[in-house]
């Protein structure tokens, strides 16, 4: 699995919806730091 491509997709979808990382995190029940890690390809879970 390519974490960088997944992160780019998450980031582009989030921005297309006009959402912040915090808003995405709140909807998914995770910390904003987790969303940031997903977007930068540091972590997938």
Buried (B, 14 or more C-beta within 10 A) or exposed (E): EEBEEBBBEBBEEBEEEEBEBEBBBBEEEBEBEBBBBBBEBEEEE
